[in-house]
Amino acid sequence: MLNQKQKMIPKILIIDDEPKLRELLAKILVLEGYEVQKAENASNGLALINQDLDLVITDVRLPDGNGIILTKQIKELAPLTEIIVLTAFGNIADGVMAMRNGAFDYLVKGENHVQMLASVPRAIEKAQQNKKNAENYLKNSLENIKNLFFDKNIQKIQEGFSTIIGESDVLKQSIKTAQKVAKTDASVLLIGETGTGKEVFAKAIYEESLRKNQSFVALNCANFPKDLLESELFGHKKGSFTGALSDKKGILEIANEGTLFLDELGEMNIDLQAKLLRVLDSKMYYKVGETQPKKVDFRLICATNRNLEEEIQKGNFRADLYYRIGVFSIILPPLRERKSDILPLSIYFLEDLCKKMGVKYPNIAENFFQTLQQHDFKGNVRELRNILERALILCENNTLNTTDLPQNLQKNLQDIQQKQEFSNFYFDFPEKNYQNTLADVEKSHILRVLEAHEHNKNKTAEHLGIGLTTLYRKLAEYQINEHF
């Protein structure tokens, strides 16, 4: 019981180079019932940052750094930890930047002892709520995934459509359609972009079909040139062509009585399409180099990322084959049209990748999933898995941050945050903003753009679409020159 109680004691880190103030502050906080660590500079402070910390109190001026910049670094390492920034000389610019970097409060030393002591419990309460929310969010999400896709009794992935991850309406409709045809022997055409999970759907249909106890054989038509694809599909007799050193079974023979999945069917040569159509009509085929037909019986599932109707118009695909295999077509939606599935897919992939890589399930930074959900994923589910695998390899301290994501995803988040910050100015506090004059709005906007460009006036003027001289005039007019 003692250990559990100790774990519940809020943890605070003080970073200040003034020994007397540091020790006095630590003594007061210990008397208040907090567990306190101390550091005399930024480097030592960063070394003590961990996910268990509830609050960091840091000075602005440190021997080896700046507390405002340090705030951003702390947030990257421990995004759920709150930060109070102390300064001997407060100014608006530093205060704005500190809050923008994630500080809970920005206080002036010597003037705000009472305010600081009042701010500490509020900051700790917020930090603990952050952790509770994050823990519940991940716990509930992971539990939902396990409930949907894992059998609790035998702890293994279920078969059939239970392996298809997602709860979006558009995906549910595709699953519902596939479930209806699964129990029949009808040919199925799966249509969707690369990476949408066509083979996963094909296997699910097979696993819930009448042929589930027979073989499932997959062939990607895009992996072979015409002559080799024909040999792979039908097999060949020894000596039937140069390099045919022995008899070879074709995919059709291997798939007999089972299910044949032909991926990327749109890549198949039009002459070979005619031979495939004859097999479907007659249930007979010829090995390359043989004159005696062989009987075959299989269930056909095809997939393509092409628009076959357009390919027919171009003369690249046979209309009669299309009508033969397209009796039951199922469209698989791209990930950008079912963004609500990104979270459950991410959690599932992370758990699977962690097992394969032999690492613990990571902590997740606050904006990590938000950044993923803003991305369009042209490579669909496959791209999402690859991005998560890359992030797991790059992450430090077993925490996935947005900095572990590709640059284009990070830029998307920055653009969204800037738009949201600008929007919040107008809509967060309407009762106040109705009182703002046009000059107030312009002044605030200039301040925000300055902060976004780290006080670089050339970049600020370019962003605002005005000349540098005009910017200086505006700064003087609004009396904000002194802050920069």
C-alpha positions in Angstrom: 0.0 0.0 0.0 2.9 2.4 0.7 4.3 2.0 -2.8 0.9 2.7 -4.3 0.6 5.8 -2.2 4.1 7.0 -3.1 3.3 6.6 -6.8 0.3 8.9 -6.4 2.4 11.8 -5.0 2.7 14.5 -7.7 6.2 14.9 -9.0 7.7 18.3 -9.7 11.1 19.3 -11.3 12.6 22.7 -10.6 15.1 24.1 -13.1 16.8 27.3 -11.8 20.4 28.4 -11.6 19.9 30.4 -8.4 20.7 28.0 -5.5 18.9 29.9 -2.8 15.7 30.3 -4.8 15.8 26.8 -6.0 16.2 25.3 -2.5 13.6 27.6 -1.0 11.1 26.8 -3.7 11.8 23.0 -3.3 11.4 23.3 0.5 8.0 25.0 0.2 6.8 22.4 -2.4 7.9 19.5 -0.3 6.0 20.9 2.7 3.0 21.1 0.4 3.3 17.3 -0.1 5.0 17.2 -3.5 7.9 15.0 -4.6 10.6 17.5 -5.9 13.7 17.1 -8.1 16.1 19.9 -8.8 18.4 20.9 -11.7 20.7 23.9 -12.0 20.7 24.2 -15.8 18.8 23.2 -19.0 21.0 20.2 -19.8 20.6 18.6 -16.4 16.9 19.4 -16.4 16.3 17.7 -19.8 18.1 14.6 -18.5 15.5 14.3 -15.7 12.4 14.6 -18.0 10.2 11.6 -18.0 6.6 10.6 -18.5 6.0 10.4 -14.7 6.6 14.1 -14.1 3.5 16.1 -13.5 5.0 19.6 -13.5 8.2 21.4 -14.4 9.0 24.9 -13.0 11.7 26.5 -15.0 13.5 29.9 -15.1 13.7 31.7 -18.4 17.4 32.6 -18.1 19.6 29.6 -17.6 23.3 29.2 -18.0 23.1 26.9 -21.0 19.7 27.8 -22.5 16.5 29.7 -22.5 13.5 28.5 -20.5 11.0 29.4 -23.3 12.9 27.2 -25.8 13.3 24.6 -23.1 9.5 24.5 -22.7 9.1 23.3 -26.3 11.8 20.6 -25.8 10.1 19.4 -22.6 6.8 19.1 -24.3 8.3 17.0 -27.1 9.7 14.6 -24.5 6.8 14.6 -22.1 3.7 16.1 -23.8 1.4 15.4 -20.9 3.6 17.2 -18.4 2.6 20.8 -17.5 5.2 23.7 -17.3 5.3 26.9 -15.3 7.8 29.5 -16.6 9.4 32.0 -14.1 11.1 35.1 -15.2 12.7 38.1 -13.4 11.7 40.5 -16.1 8.4 39.7 -17.8 7.5 40.9 -21.3 4.6 40.2 -23.6 6.6 38.6 -26.4 8.2 36.0 -24.0 4.9 35.3 -22.4 3.2 34.7 -25.8 6.0 32.5 -27.0 6.0 30.5 -23.7 2.3 29.8 -23.9 2.6 29.0 -27.6 5.3 26.5 -26.8 3.0 24.7 -24.3 3.5 26.5 -21.0 0.7 26.3 -18.5 1.6 29.6 -16.9 4.1 32.5 -17.2 4.9 34.3 -14.0 7.3 37.1 -12.8 9.5 36.2 -9.9 9.2 38.2 -6.7 5.7 39.5 -7.6 3.7 36.4 -7.9 4.7 34.1 -4.9 1.0 33.7 -4.0 0.0 33.4 -7.6 2.7 30.8 -8.2 1.7 28.6 -5.2 -1.9 28.8 -6.5 -0.9 27.9 -10.0 1.0 24.8 -9.0 -2.0 22.6 -7.9 -4.0 23.8 -11.0 -1.1 22.8 -13.3 -0.7 19.4 -11.5 -4.4 18.8 -11.7 -4.3 19.4 -15.4 -1.3 17.2 -15.9 -2.9 14.3 -14.1 -6.1 14.8 -16.1 -4.0 14.8 -19.3 -2.5 11.4 -18.3 -5.9 10.0 -17.2 -7.5 11.0 -20.5 -4.6 9.6 -22.6 -4.6 6.4 -20.6 -8.4 5.9 -21.0 -8.2 6.9 -24.6 -5.6 4.3 -25.5 -7.0 1.7 -23.2 -10.5 2.0 -24.6 -9.3 2.1 -28.2 -7.0 -0.9 -27.7 -9.8 -2.8 -25.9 -12.2 -2.1 -28.7 -9.7 -3.4 -31.2 -9.2 -6.5 -29.2 -12.9 -7.0 -28.8 -13.4 -6.6 -32.5 -10.5 -8.6 -33.9 -9.3 -11.0 -31.2 -10.8 -14.0 -29.6 -10.2 -13.4 -25.8 -10.4 -17.1 -25.0 -7.8 -18.4 -27.4 -5.9 -15.1 -27.9 -5.5 -15.4 -31.7 -6.8 -13.5 -34.6 -10.2 -14.6 -35.8 -10.8 -15.7 -39.3 -13.0 -14.3 -42.0 -14.3 -10.8 -42.0 -13.3 -10.3 -38.3 -9.8 -9.6 -39.6 -10.9 -6.5 -41.5 -10.3 -3.5 -39.3 -12.5 -0.5 -39.3 -15.9 0.7 -38.1 -16.7 3.3 -40.8 -20.1 3.1 -42.6 -18.5 2.9 -46.0 -16.3 0.0 -45.0 -19.2 -1.8 -43.3 -21.2 -1.6 -46.5 -18.3 -3.3 -48.5 -18.1 -6.0 -45.8 -21.9 -6.5 -45.8 -21.8 -7.0 -49.6 -18.8 -9.4 -49.4 -20.5 -11.5 -46.7 -23.6 -12.0 -48.9 -21.5 -13.4 -51.8 -19.0 -15.4 -49.7 -21.3 -18.4 -49.2 -22.0 -18.7 -52.9 -19.6 -19.9 -55.6 -20.0 -16.8 -57.8 -16.9 -15.0 -59.2 -16.1 -11.7 -57.3 -14.3 -8.6 -58.6 -12.7 -6.4 -56.0 -12.1 -2.8 -57.2 -9.9 -0.4 -55.2 -6.7 1.6 -55.1 -3.4 0.0 -54.3 -3.1 -0.7 -50.6 -6.9 -0.8 -49.8 -6.8 -4.4 -48.6 -8.1 -6.3 -51.7 -6.2 -9.5 -50.7 -7.4 -9.2 -47.1 -11.0 -9.1 -48.5 -10.3 -12.0 -50.9 -9.1 -14.2 -48.0 -12.0 -13.2 -45.8 -14.4 -14.3 -48.6 -12.5 -17.5 -49.0 -12.5 -18.2 -45.2 -16.3 -17.9 -45.1 -17.0 -19.8 -48.3 -18.0 -23.4 -49.0 -14.4 -24.0 -50.2 -12.7 -22.8 -47.0 -11.2 -26.3 -46.4 -9.5 -26.3 -49.8 -6.6 -24.3 -51.1 -6.4 -20.5 -51.5 -3.9 -19.6 -54.3 -3.0 -16.0 -55.1 -1.3 -14.7 -58.2 -0.3 -11.1 -58.9 -0.7 -10.6 -62.7 1.5 -7.5 -62.6 4.6 -9.5 -61.5 5.0 -11.4 -64.7 5.5 -10.6 -68.4 2.9 -12.2 -70.8 4.8 -15.5 -71.6 5.8 -16.2 -68.0 2.3 -15.3 -66.7 0.7 -17.9 -69.1 3.2 -20.5 -67.8 2.5 -19.6 -64.2 -1.3 -19.7 -64.8 -1.6 -22.9 -66.9 1.7 -24.7 -66.2 3.9 -26.1 -69.0 5.3 -29.3 -70.4 9.0 -30.0 -70.4 10.6 -28.7 -73.6 7.6 -26.6 -74.6 9.8 -23.5 -74.8 13.4 -22.5 -74.2 14.2 -22.9 -70.5 11.3 -25.4 -69.8 13.6 -28.0 -68.4 10.8 -30.0 -66.6 7.1 -30.2 -66.3 5.5 -27.5 -64.1 2.2 -27.3 -62.4 0.2 -24.2 -63.1 -1.7 -22.1 -60.6 -5.0 -23.4 -62.0 -4.0 -27.0 -61.2 -2.9 -26.0 -57.7 -6.1 -24.1 -57.1 -8.3 -27.0 -58.3 -11.4 -27.4 -56.0 -10.2 -24.3 -54.0 -10.1 -20.6 -54.6 -8.0 -18.7 -57.1 -7.2 -15.0 -56.4 -5.9 -13.1 -59.4 -4.6 -9.7 -58.2 -4.1 -6.7 -60.6 -6.2 -8.5 -63.3 -6.1 -5.3 -65.4 -2.4 -5.9 -66.1 -3.1 -9.2 -67.9 -2.4 -9.3 -71.7 -5.6 -9.3 -73.8 -4.7 -12.6 -75.5 -4.3 -14.3 -72.2 -7.6 -12.8 -71.1 -9.3 -14.8 -73.9 -7.7 -18.0 -72.6 -8.9 -17.3 -69.1 -12.4 -16.7 -70.3 -12.4 -20.1 -72.1 -11.4 -21.7 -68.8 -14.2 -20.1 -66.9 -16.8 -21.1 -69.6 -15.6 -24.7 -70.2 -13.8 -25.5 -66.9 -11.0 -27.0 -69.1 -7.5 -25.7 -69.8 -4.4 -26.6 -71.7 -0.9 -26.7 -70.3 1.6 -24.8 -72.4 3.0 -27.4 -74.9 0.2 -30.0 -74.3 -2.7 -31.0 -76.6 -4.8 -32.8 -74.0 -7.1 -30.6 -71.9 -7.4 -30.9 -68.2 -10.5 -30.4 -66.1 -10.5 -27.8 -63.4 -13.0 -26.5 -60.8 -12.2 -23.4 -58.8 -13.9 -20.3 -57.3 -12.4 -17.1 -58.9 -11.8 -13.8 -57.0 -10.2 -11.0 -59.0 -8.9 -7.6 -58.0 -7.9 -4.5 -59.9 -6.9 -0.9 -59.2 -7.8 0.1 -62.8 -11.2 1.2 -64.1 -11.9 -1.8 -66.3 -14.8 -0.1 -68.2 -12.3 2.6 -69.3 -9.8 -0.1 -70.2 -12.5 -1.7 -72.4 -12.9 1.6 -74.2 -9.2 1.8 -74.8 -9.1 -1.8 -76.1 -7.0 -3.1 -73.2 -9.6 -5.3 -71.6 -12.1 -7.8 -73.0 -15.7 -6.8 -72.4 -16.9 -10.4 -72.3 -14.4 -11.3 -69.6 -15.4 -8.2 -67.6 -19.1 -9.2 -67.7 -18.1 -12.8 -66.8 -16.1 -11.8 -63.7 -17.9 -8.6 -62.8 -21.3 -10.1 -61.9 -20.5 -9.4 -58.3 -18.3 -6.3 -58.0 -17.3 -4.8 -54.6 -15.7 -1.4 -54.3 -13.1 -1.0 -51.5 -13.0 2.6 -50.2 -9.6 4.4 -50.0 -8.5 5.3 -46.5 -9.0 9.0 -47.1 -12.8 8.2 -47.4 -12.9 6.3 -44.0 -10.6 8.4 -41.8 -12.5 7.2 -38.7 -10.7 3.9 -39.3 -7.2 5.4 -39.0 -7.1 5.2 -35.2 -8.2 1.5 -34.9 -5.9 0.5 -37.7 -3.0 2.4 -36.1 -3.5 0.7 -32.8 -3.7 -2.7 -34.4 -0.6 -2.1 -36.5 1.4 -0.8 -33.6 0.6 -3.8 -31.4 1.5 -6.1 -34.3 4.7 -4.2 -35.1 5.8 -4.1 -31.4 5.4 -7.9 -31.2 7.5 -8.4 -34.3 10.2 -5.9 -33.3 10.3 -7.1 -29.7 9.6 -3.7 -28.2 7.1 -2.3 -25.6 3.9 -0.7 -26.8 4.9 3.0 -27.0 3.5 6.1 -25.3 1.7 8.3 -27.8 2.2 12.1 -28.0 -0.9 14.3 -27.9 -0.9 15.3 -31.6 0.4 12.0 -33.1 -3.0 10.4 -34.1 -4.4 13.8 -35.0 -1.6 14.3 -37.5 -2.2 10.9 -39.0 -5.9 11.7 -39.4 -5.2 14.8 -41.4 -3.2 12.8 -44.0 -4.8 11.6 -47.2 -2.8 8.3 -47.5 -2.5 7.9 -51.2 -0.9 4.5 -50.4 -3.9 3.7 -48.2 -3.6 1.1 -45.4 -0.2 -0.1 -46.6 1.2 3.4 -46.4 -0.2 3.8 -42.8 1.5 0.6 -41.7 4.8 1.7 -43.3 4.6 5.1 -41.6 4.0 3.5 -38.2 6.9 1.1 -38.6 9.2 4.0 -39.5 8.0 6.0 -36.5 8.6 3.0 -34.1 12.2 2.7 -35.4 12.9 6.5 -35.1 11.2 7.2 -31.7 13.1 7.9 -28.6 12.2 7.1 -25.0 9.6 4.7 -26.2 7.3 7.7 -27.2 5.9 8.3 -30.6 6.0 12.1 -31.4 4.9 13.9 -34.5 8.7 14.5 -35.2 8.9 10.7 -35.9 6.5 11.1 -38.8 7.6 12.1 -42.4 8.1 15.8 -43.1 5.0 16.1 -45.3 2.8 15.0 -42.4 4.5 17.3 -39.9 3.9 20.3 -42.3 0.2 19.4 -42.6 -0.1 19.6 -38.8 1.7 23.0 -38.7 -0.6 24.4 -41.3 -3.7 23.1 -39.4 -2.4 24.6 -36.1 -1.7 28.0 -37.6 -5.3 28.0 -39.1 -6.7 26.9 -35.8 -4.8 29.5 -33.8 -6.1 32.2 -36.2 -9.6 30.9 -36.0 -9.5 30.7 -32.2 -8.7 34.4 -32.0 -12.1 35.2 -33.5 -14.3 32.4 -32.2 -13.0 31.2 -28.8 -14.2 34.3 -26.8 -16.9 36.0 -28.9 -18.1 38.2 -26.1 -14.6 39.8 -26.0 -13.9 39.8 -29.7 -17.1 41.7 -30.5 -15.4 44.6 -28.6 -12.3 44.4 -30.8 -11.7 47.2 -33.2 -10.2 46.6 -36.6 -6.9 47.9 -35.3 -7.0 45.4 -32.4 -7.5 42.6 -34.9 -4.7 43.8 -37.1 -2.3 44.2 -34.2 -3.0 40.7 -32.9 -2.6 39.2 -36.3 0.8 40.8 -36.8 1.9 39.6 -33.4 0.8 36.0 -34.2 2.6 36.1 -37.6 5.8 37.5 -35.9 5.7 34.7 -33.4 5.2 32.1 -36.0 8.3 33.3 -37.9 10.3 33.7 -34.6 10.4 37.5 -34.9 12.0 37.5 -38.4 10.6 40.7 -39.9 11.5 39.9 -43.5 9.6 36.6 -43.4 6.7 38.3 -41.4 6.3 41.0 -44.0 6.4 38.4 -46.8 3.8 36.3 -45.1 1.5 39.4 -44.5 2.0 40.4 -48.1 3.3 43.9 -47.2 6.6 45.7 -47.6 9.2 45.7 -44.9 8.8 49.5 -44.5 5.1 49.1 -44.0 5.7 46.4 -41.4 8.0 48.7 -39.4 5.4 51.5 -39.6 2.7 49.1 -38.3 5.0 48.0 -35.4 5.6 51.6 -34.4 1.9 52.5 -34.8 0.8 49.7 -32.5 3.8 50.2 -30.1 5.0 46.7 -30.4 8.5 47.5 -31.7 9.9 47.4 -28.2 9.0 43.8 -27.7 11.1 42.6 -30.6 
